[in-house]
């Protein structure tokens, strides 16, 4: 699935929805981190997210309830692949090398990744 990229504001709303799994405008607003955007801003973001296909909307008694359609994991994988493509010629080896060079990844982290790769290969 070739997904659209979320803006920073949209991603903040999605992060909240991923935590909640489902909620009305008030629940989403209450769960947002400080400083909370205005409720009308959140309502607009939810409509945009629904239009983009990231959120489903169910209406009950004149209230809308929102649920993520795209999982956090699926979106994360898509974004990481996009970054690898845009900045590292699509090479995850170059991504990891950059992270090692900048000391964002430890030997322990790499050993865990190798073990996970071995388990997934089986």
Secondary structure as UniProt FT lines:
FT   HELIX           8..20
FT   STRAND          23..24
FT   HELIX           25..31
FT   HELIX           39..52
FT   STRAND          55..60
FT   TURN            61..62
FT   STRAND          63..68
FT   HELIX           72..88
FT   TURN            89..90
FT   HELIX           92..101
FT   TURN            102..103
FT   HELIX           107..121
//
